[in-house]
Amino acid sequence: MHILLTRPLEDCSEMILRFKSLGHQVSHIPLISIEKVNYEEIEFADYGGIIFTSANAVRFLNLNNLDRNIKCFCVGNSTEKTARSLGFQNTIAAEGNVSNLKELILQTYELKDKNLLYISGEIISFDLDLELIKEGYGIKRLINYRVKHNQKFSENFVKDLKINVPDMVYVYSQNSAQSFLSFIKNYQFENLWMNTNLLCIGEKTSSILNEIKWKKIFLFSPGEEEFLLYKI
C-alpha cells in the first residue's frame, strides 16, 4: 500500500519507519512548517496547571523557571510523550481531541485551584480557553508558535506522485488541509484521487477537501493510524 503523510517530519518520522517496516511504501509531503512566536515572560508560579493541545506548543515553550512537576494536561499521547521527553512528570492525556481534553480538565481540576495556562498555536479549531471560562475556570492563553504554509515542492516528487498516486492520505489539521488543497490545485492533481482514501482528524478538516473526489473519507484520532491500515 502507498501511504502519503503530510505532517512536519519531526511529527511523523517514527510513523514513516513503522509503516515501512510493515512493508508499505511511504511518501512524505511537509505541507506546513512551524515557527516560534515570541511571547511575554510568564510567571509560571501563578498557575496550577498547564494545557498543551499540540506537541509544538511544548517544543516552543521556554521551560526556564518552570516547575516540571506542574500538572500538565495533554490533548493526546503524542503530545504527552513530547512533554515527558522534556521533563514534565505530572502529565495526563486525553484521547486525541480537544473536546475530550475539556472533559478531562472538568473532571480532574478543581475550580478553587490556581488558574490554568493554555499554550497553543496562533490558529485553533476549538476555543478551549473560552469554553473553560464558561465553566468558571481562570485561564490564560499563550500563543507560542504559528503555522507557515509551504508553497514549493520538488518537481521530481510531484512527478512521482502523479505516476504513483497514494492509496491513503493522512491529514491532521485544517491548516494542512488548506495547504493540501492548494497543492492539488496548483499542480493539477484534481482528478487523480478517486481511488485514494482520505483520512482526516475532524469534520472541519475533511470539509476543506470535500470538493475533491475521493474513494472514501474517514475521520480518525491520533494513535489510530496503524489500526486504520487494516480496517480500510
BELQUIQUI-V570639 format. One record per backbone hydrogen bond with DSSP energy under -1.0 kcal/mol. CO is the residue of the C=O (numbers start at 1). NH is the residue of the N-H. If there is no record, write none. Layout:
CO;NH
CO;NH
//
This chain:
1;25
2;167
2;168
3;27
4;170
5;29
6;31
8;11
9;12
9;13
12;16
13;17
14;18
15;19
16;20
17;21
18;22
19;24
20;23
25;3
27;5
29;31
31;150
33;148
35;146
42;44
43;46
44;47
49;117
50;73
51;119
52;75
55;59
56;60
58;61
63;66
67;70
68;89
71;50
72;92
73;52
74;94
75;96
76;80
77;81
78;82
79;83
80;84
81;85
83;88
84;87
90;72
92;74
97;101
98;102
99;103
100;104
101;105
102;106
103;107
104;108
105;109
110;113
115;48
116;140
117;51
118;142
120;144
126;128
127;131
128;132
129;133
130;134
132;137
133;136
138;116
140;118
142;120
144;37
145;122
146;35
148;33
154;158
155;159
156;160
157;161
158;162
159;163
160;164
167;197
168;4
169;199
171;201
173;177
174;178
175;179
176;180
177;181
178;182
179;183
180;184
181;185
182;186
183;187
184;189
185;188
189;192
193;196
196;215
197;169
198;218
199;171
200;220
202;206
203;207
206;209
207;210
209;212
216;198
218;200
221;224
224;228
227;230
228;232
//
